[in-house]
């Protein structure tokens, strides 16, 4: 960790809830910073590589934040959060209020005015940190639902910078978003940006519709026209789909290493070399459809379609938000179900499910992807789901079948996958059986098409598309906007 000069500023500033590193305590008592897990960090790490920029985010520990420092080619600016703020801003408002609303209210959302106040205060703190390291005219790229007020807060302080925001999760239908007591504040916060990126076109359209119906703003196709309150020209904010992706080349290179390939064979051998190995990899989150997936697998065992050790299922469930009550309940339910399935259908040395409640390094995940014959990615709702793309990137052997929920952003890109409605248990069972019995030549053709898509649309292309969209985002004078609106009205009269 190298201290960095306090006066240093950057032309590219990334802001996200978390920094891309965690502090680790070593056996000798010393500490070091290591790369954090998670889709955002994985995606943005490769984007930041080769670009000189700063990353603003929370360091992952309550209390005073470390001083800004340089790590692995990035300038990192920690934002402090107290223990009460972690409980109210992050666990409370972000993950017990916004997350359920944005994921179709799979569980009920909780509304507390104190949580909202904390969310506002933390967003103010992020905005201050961003402005302190942004060079004149810098590009500021803000990420995700935890920081929806930051675009407007940065604009108030630094009208010279270009501001982009990207939503990694779905954006809800207006009828769901309307439940939020602070809906107008969130919309106005986001309208401080020049460009807003979403995973799907439908998400961007939901946002534009919310601006039209709740703020009564003029909208046209993929733009929202924001009137200035100080007499300055109107602003035009664009909202569009820019689906995120992965570092395809880097992951494929890792998957091809002799160590990873050997580990994949070792995993299968340790399970008795089953005829079919199914795999699920998720955060332990109620949006991921883990309970539905387990139900489908259990019924296949009961039906006699599967029998361990001929068929085995590995479920990796990375710990997540374990202080939030809905997540604690989910863990109990999942582990109870796994125990019942293994008790009813497993035997000594041959469990029906290998359940792993921990996170793994990229090398182990690449080996698991290569070992699995069928990858089950079946969320009830997901912005993208990068696991689906990671599985495809690792299958350089053209083996394996991807069973994919139609309620993921990935389904709009990887349409050759075997699509399922995770609420339809019988349909999911049939999709799994078809995957088991599918023709090997057809599997190779399908995987080749999926890999072509993932290669052509990797994380570098995603970042370039977003930053290009930010650079060309319209900043048009008031008279031109008014003329276009008049023309639009005349054309529909």
Secondary structure, DSSP 4 states (H G I P E B T S, - for coil): -EE--TT--EEEEEEEEE-SEEEEE-TTS-EEEEEPPSHHHHHHHHHHTTS--EEEEE-SSSBSPPPPEEETTEEEEEE-B-HHHIIIIIIIIIIIIIHHHHTTTSS-----HHHHHHHHHHHHHHHHHHHHHEEEEEEEEEESGGGTTHHHHHHHH-TTSEEEEE-SS----HHHHTT-TTHHHHHHHHTTSSEEEESSHHHHHHHHHHHHHHS--EEETTEEEE--SSSPPPEEEEEEE------HHHHHHHHTSHHHHHHHHHHHHHTT--SEEEEEEEES-GGG-HHHHHHHHHHHHHHTS--TTTEEEEEEEE---TTSHHHHHHHHHHHHHHHHHHHHH-BTTB-SEEEE-S---HHHHHHHHHH-SEEEE--SSBS--HHHHHHHHH-TT---EEEEETTBGGGGT-TTSEEE-TT-HHHHHHHHHHHHH--HHHHHHHHHHHHHHHHHS-HHHHHHHHHHHHHT-----HHHHHHHHHHHHHHH-
